[in-house]
Amino acid sequence: MMTKKKEKHIKGAVISAMPGIIIKIKVKVGEKVKKGDTIAILESMKMENTINSPISGEVKKICVNGGDTVSHDNILMIIREI
């Protein structure tokens, strides 16, 4: 699955900081998260990296699935601040 490139005007977008493979999505649409919660696991260069929520809010959209390859700056999910 190809993911969207970073668009600066998308508020609440969680962006991939590095290329890799999404190992696991740890949240569901509609789930409430706190800033710093682990929301996904990304494997890059044979190391697992946690992706943490940059804000507290509700998961509005998930743009990737487990097993997807992502590039630097791809949108992984959208979190609506509450």
Backbone hydrogen bonds in HBPLUS format (Angstrom, degrees):
<---DONOR---> <-ACCEPTOR-->    atom                        ^
c    i                          cat <-CA-CA->   ^        H-A-AA   ^      H-
h    n   atom  resd res      DA  || num        DHA   H-A  angle D-A-AA Bond
n    s   type  num  typ     dist DA aas  dist angle  dist       angle   num
A0075-ILE N   A0004-LYS O   2.84 MM  71  5.50 157.6  1.89 150.0 157.0     1
A0006-LYS N   A0073-ASP O   2.79 MM  67  5.25 116.1  2.20 145.3 162.4     2
A0010-ILE N   A0007-GLU O   3.13 MM   3  5.88 172.1  2.14 128.2 129.6     3
A0079-ILE N   A0012-GLY O   2.82 MM  67  4.79 162.9  1.85 126.9 132.4     4
A0014-VAL N   A0077-MET O   2.71 MM  63  5.29 164.6  1.74 167.7 165.8     5
A0076-LEU N   A0014-VAL O   2.73 MM  62  5.55 174.8  1.73 170.3 172.1     6
A0016-SER N   A0074-ASN O   2.84 MM  58  5.34 160.4  1.88 154.0 160.7     7
A0073-ASP N   A0016-SER O   2.84 MM  57  5.06 165.4  1.86 150.7 149.2     8
A0020-GLY N   A0070-VAL O   3.02 MM  50  5.52 156.7  2.07 144.1 146.5     9
A0070-VAL N   A0020-GLY O   2.82 MM  50  5.52 164.9  1.84 157.4 162.5    10
A0021-ILE N   A0043-GLU O   2.88 MM  22  5.17 155.6  1.94 145.0 151.7    11
A0043-GLU N   A0021-ILE O   2.78 MM  22  5.17 171.1  1.78 156.7 155.9    12
A0022-ILE N   A0068-ASP O   2.82 MM  46  5.42 164.0  1.85 162.9 166.0    13
A0067-GLY N   A0022-ILE O   2.58 MM  45  5.26 176.7  1.58 158.4 159.3    14
A0023-ILE N   A0041-ILE O   2.77 MM  18  5.36 152.9  1.85 143.7 151.6    15
A0024-LYS N   A0041-ILE O   3.43 MM  17  5.20 159.4  2.47 129.5 132.5    16
A0041-ILE N   A0024-LYS O   2.84 MM  17  5.20 149.4  1.94 152.7 158.2    17
A0026-LYS N   A0039-ILE O   2.89 MM  13  4.92 157.4  1.94 123.7 128.2    18
A0031-GLU N   A0028-LYS O   3.03 MM   3  5.51 161.7  2.06 135.0 137.8    19
A0030-GLY N   A0059-VAL O   2.77 MM  29  5.20 170.7  1.77 146.4 149.8    20
A0059-VAL N   A0031-GLU O   2.88 MM  28  5.53 166.2  1.90 159.0 160.5    21
A0033-VAL N   A0057-GLY O   2.75 MM  24  5.47 163.8  1.78 158.2 163.6    22
A0057-GLY N   A0033-VAL O   2.90 MM  24  5.47 158.2  1.94 144.8 150.6    23
A0037-ASP N   A0034-LYS O   2.94 MM   3  5.56 166.5  1.96 144.0 144.7    24
A0036-GLY N   A0053-SER O   2.79 MM  17  5.04 166.0  1.81 140.9 145.8    25
A0053-SER N   A0037-ASP O   2.78 MM  16  5.41 153.9  1.84 151.4 159.2    26
A0039-ILE N   A0051-ILE O   2.78 MM  12  5.84 170.7  1.79 165.6 168.2    27
A0040-ALA N   A0051-ILE O   3.38 MM  11  5.13 146.9  2.50 139.1 139.8    28
A0051-ILE N   A0040-ALA O   2.84 MM  11  5.13 158.3  1.89 155.2 150.2    29
A0042-LEU N   A0049-ASN O   2.82 MM   7  5.12 171.5  1.82 157.1 159.3    30
A0049-ASN N   A0042-LEU O   2.71 MM   7  5.12 159.4  1.75 148.1 155.6    31
A0044-SER N   A0047-MET O   2.89 MM   3  5.40 160.5  1.93 155.5 156.7    32
A0047-MET N   A0044-SER O   3.05 MM   3  5.40 154.1  2.12 110.9 118.9    33
A0058-GLU N   A0080-ARG O   2.86 MM  22  5.21 155.3  1.92 144.4 148.7    34
A0080-ARG N   A0058-GLU O   2.81 MM  22  5.21 159.7  1.85 159.7 153.3    35
A0060-LYS N   A0078-ILE O   2.83 MM  18  5.47 156.2  1.89 146.9 153.8    36
A0061-LYS N   A0078-ILE O   3.34 MM  17  5.10 160.1  2.38 133.5 134.7    37
A0078-ILE N   A0061-LYS O   2.80 MM  17  5.10 158.2  1.85 148.6 153.1    38
A0063-CYS N   A0076-LEU O   2.83 MM  13  5.16 155.1  1.89 136.1 141.7    39
A0068-ASP N   A0065-ASN O   3.10 MM   3  5.65 161.4  2.13 138.0 139.3    40
A0074-ASN N   A0071-SER O   3.25 MM   3  5.68 151.5  2.34 135.9 131.0    41
